[in-house]
């Protein structure tokens, strides 16, 4: 079943009620209201189940006596003893609202809320609790139930045709075994899954394996993060005794409401300062996210989550929906960290009396040895000790650069389990609404399977046939044995410019590829040859252009080597990084008679060699020979008819280029560059290593040299150029994020420099902003300040969490962000060019609106509005 909703996952299932013995019943409060997702815990087994949305539960048990604990956030736990014989026992629970005992705090000047002491100790111990277990495994049952509550009126009938109705439940279930190993390795095996169509990748790991002891949970700041006091206010709301421990209730309030901060209640266990339970909400891109976790003891002073509830709700372009994930974790098997067996008492030096004889942190001694003897420490010393311990442990790791490792697999029988299996494994009773949904999907699945089978059969036949439309829209034909023929999307090569008039293009490739898996069964060895022709024709200039490229690639894992050659006659923008997209230039030319694109042609041949030694280090070099020729406008066509505006010359205007820069000439050029990302971090998934590129700055080193003696032209290019650049960002947490792109370069020798060899900068004269917020200038002319001298360039962008309009919580919750940008350019021959502006980001969760102004020294030059894609959308 196909549909457009992001909130729904379809399944094909029908519940089956078998015969056995155990306990079943209902959990409600003293007013008779059902308590959804309450925890039913069997003390004798150290295991339990949650109730469903209507407060009902069911748990199979062997004959015997059992102590059963019912728990729910905000209510007192109830313990009952039950005898199981050969039938089901009805065991209902009525929970009373929790009565909280308030500490008697004498109100004095400067008296602080007890919550501050509690949270300081909990934050201090957070890293300890995160490192407390070397390894643990658990069985996780995950059920997701969603409803589409609204949709655009013009799509409702289409959705109903596909079987998707508003306010009907759609559910998916899975059972997985998840294992976590320090420092951040998660292995998940999906044992059973029930879903329709292709939705067989339901994974609870991103939800279950994320701990609130970490500084962030899916980019939201945890109340136990080291810098939590910068984000939150905490208020003590009382304490109670549960399962033999004292529990403190702390209200969590963000200092600045909005996205990626939590609000609600967290419960902290006295003395060990661990999480007992929590009920928190946050938002992301306007979607409201609720998180509830109820913890249970799995070893002495070790509490782990037993039930998780995640709720999602929001609107997106007329669609609205609700989704609930319920996860039940059971059958914990844990391995304690032997270094952290000693339970250290935390002394808060701000309010507690510090004993004279107390262990203090000594940086010169091993953290491991100190940990074994630290029976009590101040929170400041304990935090230093844990940090030092973590650093020492990290140094012992072979792959210190690996941030996370995920291993995910699906059992071959996962989607084939029968109804009796689900009856035995499902820990949560299905609601009547879910049962109706399963019956509905079961009948629809038979029809859908027939459709899919027919479509797949047709598609398999169609893939082997050529369609003339593929020449324009793109098509790929696989002939087996690694042989592939493909057309690019050639309809995008239709455009207009003043040199060629209307033009068309055609390109594609033929590939020969051989793929082998190495001995580790994960690493791939890929060898390929690529042959890439490209043609272009201008109807007014009546000129054909064409190139042919041959490329050889050899990739082993993440390392790769590429070399090749290309040659022909073609037409290029003077700035070969293509600062203006050709369809945008066509739009401005035809509608406004503005021809920003400036072109030259060349006969050329080049050979290149690229080597990626690691993801952090890439080397490129190439040599090329070219004969360059200047071009004139050949077309004056435009729909814009006002006589006061005429097309400009195809020769760019520039403050320092003389006539010699635009003469026809030859050039023999050698160029090399290095891309380096020091400190790059990685993720590993199923044995495959992938880089996290934004974890390290990108440093570019470039050098280019023109060698006139290797040509037969007295006007041949003769120059040496070098450049260094760095781009990255600083995350200031509660304040915001700063992106920057800094570049400096010089022409060591500029005897003869053709204009296409000048250093060009990323200008923009259209209303369309570049994808990246720190990649180009907003109002700079494309070629006015291009230079063959010294230069410095800085592009800086700052995103606020709260600034002007986002002082209003309503706007922050909608996902809108406010940014400012400042860009600067100075060449040896140019004035100081600078521009500044303001933008609204994530409008409708997709767009960015920028407003700014540009200056030469202190003189106003131009201003305008720019439209772009939201900055959080990364398109490389």
Beta strands, then each sheet from edge to edge (+ up, - down):
strand 1: 22-29
strand 2: 39-42
strand 3: 47-50
strand 4: 56-60
strand 5: 64-71
strand 6: 78-84
strand 7: 88-90
strand 8: 93-95
strand 9: 133-150
strand 10: 170-181
strand 11: 185-194
strand 12: 216-217
strand 13: 220-221
strand 14: 232-242
strand 15: 245-254
strand 16: 263-269
strand 17: 275-284
strand 18: 287-299
strand 19: 302-316
strand 20: 319-336
strand 21: 345-347
strand 22: 376-378
strand 23: 402-410
strand 24: 475-480
strand 25: 483-487
strand 26: 495-497
strand 27: 501-517
strand 28: 524-538
strand 29: 543-556
strand 30: 559-573
strand 31: 599-614
strand 32: 617-630
strand 33: 665-676
strand 34: 681-685
strand 35: 688-692
strand 36: 698-706
strand 37: 718-731
strand 38: 736-752
strand 39: 791-800
strand 40: 817-827
strand 41: 833-843
strand 42: 847-856
strand 43: 859-869
sheet 1: 4+ 1- 7-
sheet 2: 4+ 1- 8-
sheet 3: 3+ 2- 5+ 6-
sheet 4: 14+ 15- 16+ 17- 18+ 19- 20+ 9- 10+ 11- 23- 34- 35+
sheet 5: 12+ 13-
sheet 6: 21+ 22+
sheet 7: 24+ 25- 27+ 26-
sheet 8: 24+ 25- 27+ 28- 29+ 30- 31+ 32- 33+ 36- 37+ 38- 39+ 40- 41+ 42- 43+
end
